[in-house]
Amino acid sequence: MARLESDLKLGYYPTQLKTLEKIFDKLIFTQNEEDKIKVLDPCCGEGNALELIGKKLNADTYGIELHEGRAKEAMQRVKFLLSGSALEAIISGKAFEFIYLNPPYGTYFLDGKEKKLEESFIERFSSFLAVDGYMLLAISKNSLSSKTCFPLLSSIIKNSLRVEDVFFDEDNEDYKNYGQYFILFKKTIKSKEKVSDLITAEKLFAEINFRNAKNIDTIEKTYKLKPSGNKLYRFISYDGLKDWQLDANLKQNEYKTKEVLNELTKENNSLLNTTSIENPNDGQTIILMLSGLLDNPINNVLIKGETAKKKVCGDEKASDCYLSTLFAFDIQEKKYFELI
């Protein structure tokens, strides 16, 4: 994956925030105030664009970033962040109501064949869009200007996406320098329908015709967003959580140990009391938790811990002792908390 990582880092071209501001001022996405949708940016960089979109759409934000330095910045702005390769991330469920995709550019080799990064990103992430959801694609004109892109267009069709609009921002530096356009897609039907019933790549190619693209300043449209109800079963980095992510999560811990332990055990007194005629004290409760007695989620919180033998230096000499660490993982909020 060395070549892939190199190309991904070199292919970092963040969208200008003033252009995104203009887009979401002209394209109005409405929804009920109490509704909460999920928005994904699989190339979120430092998280600035995703943070802006999340605020505009009143959405929970999900981001992926390969570059560790940018990922650390993004963690301050993005609710759920994966640090690692987006093409290797473990994601299940067509649960995102909105996807913003500004793909990296470059090439890599897979099974001995050279592939374009932008095509792989479009093909993969268009599949995670919920029915009636929208994908805003920032793309270079050259990537979709010849019939060599037909295989890519076929994958877009297979994922049931339709073109809503094609536009540009004449004040956008990436438009001036690289011919950057934006395509708004909508997923209108379920993927299980036969591909033969869908439009052809030739027709989609004609719909994307950049010569007919509109200046964003001339567009004013309203779109309806609504929660899909689809669950996001997995959103996991192939490499797992980085140490710095775990540390950052723990530092954000707003719980107090005593309060959490009381909350987690108040409904499980009978289970915790199986080994004694009296209710266990705090220390005994922690030992029981470490032993795995409460191995199932309690109030959507999973308890895990360990006891390790370590040397502790005293005034005169070092001696062995056993130190315990107890963590809680909030399944709904996807956050770690250190209890002891």
C-alpha positions in Angstrom: 0.0 0.0 0.0 3.1 2.3 0.0 2.3 3.6 -3.5 -1.4 4.2 -2.6 -0.5 6.1 0.6 2.0 8.2 -1.3 -0.5 9.1 -4.0 -3.2 9.8 -1.5 -1.0 12.3 0.4 0.1 14.0 -2.8 -3.4 14.1 -4.1 -4.8 16.4 -1.3 -6.7 19.3 -2.8 -9.2 20.7 -0.2 -12.2 22.6 -1.5 -12.2 26.3 -0.8 -14.6 27.0 2.1 -16.0 30.2 0.5 -17.0 28.0 -2.5 -18.8 25.5 -0.3 -20.5 28.4 1.6 -21.8 29.6 -1.7 -23.0 26.2 -2.8 -25.0 25.6 0.4 -26.4 29.1 0.3 -27.7 28.4 -3.2 -28.7 24.8 -2.8 -31.1 24.7 0.2 -31.4 21.3 1.9 -34.5 21.3 4.1 -35.4 18.8 6.9 -37.4 18.7 10.1 -35.6 20.3 13.0 -35.8 17.2 15.1 -34.3 15.0 12.4 -30.6 14.1 12.5 -29.0 12.8 9.3 -25.5 11.4 8.7 -23.0 13.0 6.4 -19.8 11.4 5.2 -16.6 12.9 3.8 -14.2 10.1 3.0 -11.3 12.5 2.2 -12.0 15.0 5.0 -8.5 16.5 5.4 -8.5 18.7 8.4 -12.2 18.5 8.7 -13.0 22.1 7.7 -15.4 21.3 4.8 -17.1 18.5 6.7 -17.6 20.7 9.7 -19.2 23.4 7.5 -21.5 20.9 5.8 -22.5 19.3 9.1 -23.6 22.7 10.4 -25.5 23.6 7.2 -27.3 20.2 7.2 -27.7 19.8 11.0 -26.0 16.4 10.6 -23.7 14.0 12.5 -20.4 14.1 10.7 -18.3 11.1 9.7 -14.9 11.6 8.2 -11.9 9.5 7.0 -8.4 10.9 6.6 -5.2 9.0 5.7 -2.7 11.7 6.7 -2.2 11.5 10.4 -1.4 15.1 10.9 -4.5 16.2 9.1 -6.6 13.6 10.9 -5.5 15.0 14.3 -6.7 18.4 13.2 -10.0 16.9 11.9 -10.7 15.1 15.2 -11.4 18.6 16.7 -14.1 19.2 14.1 -15.6 15.9 13.1 -17.9 13.8 15.4 -16.8 10.4 14.1 -13.3 10.1 12.5 -11.4 7.3 11.0 -7.6 7.7 10.7 -6.4 5.5 7.8 -7.1 4.5 4.3 -10.6 5.2 3.1 -10.4 2.5 0.5 -9.7 -0.1 3.3 -12.2 1.3 5.8 -14.8 -1.2 7.0 -18.2 0.4 6.4 -21.5 -1.5 6.3 -25.0 -0.2 5.6 -26.3 2.3 3.1 -26.8 4.7 5.9 -25.5 8.1 4.8 -28.1 10.7 3.7 -25.4 13.0 2.3 -21.9 12.3 1.0 -19.4 15.0 0.1 -16.7 13.6 -2.1 -13.6 15.5 -3.2 -11.5 12.5 -4.3 -7.7 12.4 -4.4 -6.0 12.1 -7.8 -3.3 9.7 -8.7 -2.8 6.1 -9.6 -2.1 2.8 -7.7 -1.9 -0.8 -8.6 -4.4 -3.5 -7.6 -4.0 -7.1 -8.7 -1.3 -6.0 -11.2 -3.6 -3.4 -12.8 -3.2 0.3 -12.7 -6.2 2.2 -11.3 -7.1 5.8 -10.8 -7.7 6.9 -7.3 -10.6 9.2 -8.2 -12.5 6.4 -9.9 -12.0 4.0 -7.0 -13.3 6.6 -4.6 -16.4 7.4 -6.6 -17.1 3.8 -7.3 -16.8 2.7 -3.6 -18.4 5.6 -1.8 -21.4 6.1 -4.0 -22.5 2.6 -2.8 -22.9 3.9 0.8 -25.6 6.4 0.0 -29.1 5.8 1.3 -32.1 5.9 -1.0 -33.3 9.5 -1.5 -29.8 10.7 -0.3 -27.5 13.1 -2.1 -23.9 13.0 -3.1 -22.0 16.1 -3.9 -19.0 15.3 -6.1 -16.2 17.7 -6.7 -14.4 16.5 -9.8 -11.9 17.7 -12.4 -13.4 18.2 -15.8 -10.7 15.9 -17.3 -11.8 12.9 -15.2 -15.2 12.7 -16.9 -14.7 14.2 -20.3 -14.0 11.1 -22.5 -15.6 7.8 -23.1 -12.8 6.1 -21.1 -14.8 7.0 -18.0 -17.8 4.7 -19.1 -16.8 1.9 -16.6 -16.9 4.5 -13.8 -20.3 5.8 -15.0 -21.6 2.3 -15.1 -20.7 1.8 -11.5 -22.5 5.1 -10.6 -25.6 3.8 -12.5 -25.4 0.4 -10.7 -25.5 2.3 -7.4 -28.7 4.0 -8.6 -27.5 7.6 -8.7 -29.1 10.2 -10.9 -27.7 13.7 -11.9 -29.6 16.5 -10.3 -27.3 19.4 -11.3 -23.8 20.2 -12.7 -22.3 23.5 -11.8 -19.1 25.5 -11.1 -18.0 28.5 -9.1 -16.2 31.0 -11.3 -14.5 32.5 -8.3 -13.1 29.1 -7.2 -9.4 28.9 -7.6 -9.6 25.2 -8.3 -12.0 25.9 -11.2 -9.6 28.4 -12.6 -6.5 26.2 -12.2 -7.8 22.6 -12.6 -11.3 22.9 -14.1 -13.1 21.8 -10.9 -16.8 21.2 -11.3 -19.5 19.9 -8.9 -22.1 17.3 -9.7 -25.0 16.7 -7.4 -26.4 13.2 -7.5 -29.5 11.7 -5.9 -30.1 8.1 -5.2 -33.7 7.5 -6.3 -34.2 3.8 -6.5 -33.0 0.7 -4.7 -29.9 -1.0 -5.9 -31.6 -4.4 -6.3 -33.4 -3.2 -9.4 -31.9 -4.6 -12.6 -29.1 -2.6 -14.2 -30.8 -3.2 -17.6 -33.7 -1.1 -16.3 -31.5 1.9 -15.6 -30.1 4.6 -17.9 -27.0 3.8 -20.0 -23.5 5.2 -19.4 -23.8 7.1 -22.7 -26.9 8.9 -21.4 -25.3 9.7 -18.1 -22.2 11.0 -19.9 -24.5 13.3 -21.9 -26.2 14.5 -18.7 -22.8 15.4 -17.1 -21.8 17.4 -20.2 -19.7 20.2 -18.6 -20.4 22.6 -21.5 -24.0 22.9 -20.1 -22.8 23.4 -16.5 -24.3 26.3 -14.7 -22.7 29.0 -12.7 -23.6 28.4 -9.0 -24.5 32.1 -8.7 -27.5 31.5 -11.1 -28.9 28.5 -9.2 -31.4 28.5 -6.4 -33.0 25.2 -5.6 -34.5 23.4 -2.6 -34.0 19.8 -1.8 -35.7 17.7 0.9 -33.5 15.6 3.3 -34.9 13.0 5.6 -33.4 10.3 7.8 -33.2 7.0 6.0 -33.7 4.9 9.1 -30.8 2.8 7.9 -28.3 1.8 10.6 -24.6 2.2 10.2 -23.5 -1.1 11.5 -19.8 -0.6 11.0 -17.6 2.4 10.6 -14.1 1.2 11.4 -10.6 1.8 10.3 -8.8 -1.2 8.9 -5.9 -0.5 11.3 -8.2 0.2 14.3 -8.0 3.2 16.6 -4.7 4.9 16.8 -3.1 5.5 20.2 -3.5 9.2 19.8 -7.2 8.8 19.1 -7.8 6.7 22.2 -5.8 9.2 24.3 -7.9 12.1 22.8 -11.1 10.3 23.5 -10.1 9.7 27.1 -9.1 13.3 27.7 -12.6 14.3 26.5 -14.1 12.1 29.2 -16.9 14.1 31.0 -17.9 11.3 33.3 -16.9 10.9 36.9 -15.9 7.5 37.9 -18.2 7.2 40.9 -21.2 8.4 38.9 -20.6 6.0 36.0 -20.0 3.0 38.3 -23.3 3.8 40.1 -25.2 4.1 36.9 -23.8 0.9 35.4 -24.4 -1.2 38.5 -27.7 0.1 39.9 -29.7 -2.3 37.7 -27.3 -5.2 38.2 -27.0 -5.5 42.0 -28.4 -9.0 42.0 -25.7 -10.2 39.5 -22.9 -8.4 41.3 -24.1 -9.8 44.7 -23.8 -13.5 43.6 -20.5 -14.0 45.4 -21.3 -12.3 48.7 -24.0 -12.0 51.3 -23.5 -8.3 51.2 -23.4 -5.8 48.4 -19.9 -5.5 47.1 -18.0 -2.3 47.8 -16.4 -0.1 45.1 -13.2 -2.1 44.9 -15.0 -5.5 44.8 -17.4 -4.1 42.1 -14.4 -3.1 39.9 -12.8 -6.6 40.4 -16.0 -8.2 39.3 -16.2 -6.0 36.3 -12.6 -6.8 35.4 -13.4 -10.5 35.6 -16.0 -10.2 32.9 -19.1 -10.7 35.1 -20.8 -7.8 33.3 -19.7 -8.9 29.9 -22.8 -7.7 28.0 -23.6 -4.1 27.3 -25.3 -2.3 30.1 -27.4 0.8 29.1 -25.5 0.7 25.8 -22.1 0.8 27.6 -19.6 -2.0 27.2 -17.2 -2.6 30.1 -13.7 -4.0 29.5 -10.5 -4.0 31.6 -7.3 -5.7 32.6 -5.1 -6.2 35.6 -1.4 -6.2 35.0 1.6 -6.9 37.2 3.9 -3.9 37.3 6.8 -2.6 39.3 6.3 0.4 41.6 9.2 2.3 43.0 8.9 3.2 46.6 11.2 5.1 49.0 13.6 2.2 49.4 13.1 -0.3 46.7 11.0 -1.4 43.8 8.2 -3.9 44.4 5.7 -5.8 42.4 2.0 -4.8 42.5 -1.1 -5.3 40.4 -2.6 -2.3 38.7 -6.1 -2.4 37.2 -7.5 -0.4 34.3 -11.2 -0.3 33.5 -12.7 1.2 30.4 -16.2 1.9 29.3 -17.2 2.1 25.6 -20.5 3.9 24.8 -22.0 2.0 21.9 -24.3 4.8 20.8 -21.9 7.7 21.1 -18.9 5.5 20.0 -16.7 7.0 22.7 -14.2 5.5 25.2 -14.1 6.4 28.9 -11.5 5.4 31.4 -13.2 4.5 34.7 -10.1 3.7 36.7 
